[in-house]
Amino acid sequence: MTPGPTAFEADAVRVLAARWLPCLGEGDFVCSPVGLWLALAAVASGARGRTAEELRGLLGVDGEAAAVAVTAVGRRLAVTEGVVSAAGVWSGVALRDAFRRGLPDVEFGVLRGAPARFELPDEVSGATDDVSLGEVPAVAQDELDDWIRRATGGRVQRLPLGLDGSEDLVLVNALALKASWLTAFPAHLTRDEPFTDGCGDTRPVPTMRRRIPADAVWSVDGVTVVELPCAGEEAARVRFVLGRPGAGPADVLPAAWAAPSARKPLAADAADLTLPRFTLRTRTGADAHLASLGVGRASRPGADFSGLSPAGLFLSAVVQEALVEVAEEGVEAAAVTQVTMTRSAAPARRQVVERVAFDRPFGLIVLDASGELPLFAGWRRSAPGGAGSGAP
């Protein structure tokens, strides 16, 4: 079996996820912790000084170590069956050649119109041997949208944040998953069952059902975790989490990646699982969360990304669009993270079967094949098929 991410890399992504979740509120959402980590770590590889310190506090890495970690995590993702990931940087300003070399798996290009906007600060003019715009054709909005559609298998159609011509650099990370359950839910057993949403209102929703083995269910500090295996030797780990009534996503979702030593096994021989069929799609402005995550300097003029470019860039927007669909046959998910930068300036006995009903707000976590990296995290507060930020 191919090894998973190092303990450091996995822990760094999980720490980011745990810190980010409280920023997302308690309504419906889906996000990609690893997608955000990869995008920010890529730009952190070009951060220096106090800007680098801030990003290291959030990501666990900066500078050359960040570039190495981005490459390592990206290649680990490729091991998980059904997962496709891609990353690209399109710039209208000169980039350090060392920044490019440090990210060998990232595609580099030029934003259309870049040569007309290309200017170097006076202090570096005449010393440009280590900077370049790139030697590939320039691209525009529609071409980047095509790149995203290809990278996500059409699940995301365009950039989360459209281009308006003010961008000096756009970094995009795309992640997509398509996996079939090892054992599908029998479609003829799906029927409407009551679901009580976060407001206390109850309504019928399409609910799948099947019996699952006891070792697919455990609890962590009162949170029930159900893992549904996907087909494949190196398949993604898909876990659903159900907390105590009234518990929110920040308290419930991290139970999905709790260490085995924290798990309490199910005291039964099997479980009858009922799970709503659902879709979630959300767009998250993560730049609004950066200050509360300890990253302020990187998001304003005066940020030090001199290892990335001599052009005086800062983070002007960090936006993620994510989607997850859960049905009888399997799970599909995708996320696109966009970073925009501009210049600143036991013995035989009678079988016991437990009933596990996801009939109130619950969460979903998709992990890589190693079970270490949280690829997607979702929370369903509203009744599937009802009103709310999630789709039917």
Summary of the structure (lengths in Angstrom):
residues: 392
radius of gyration: 22.1
end to end distance: 37.5
largest distance: 82.6
contacts: 1393
relative contact order: 0.22
helix: 27%
strand: 35%
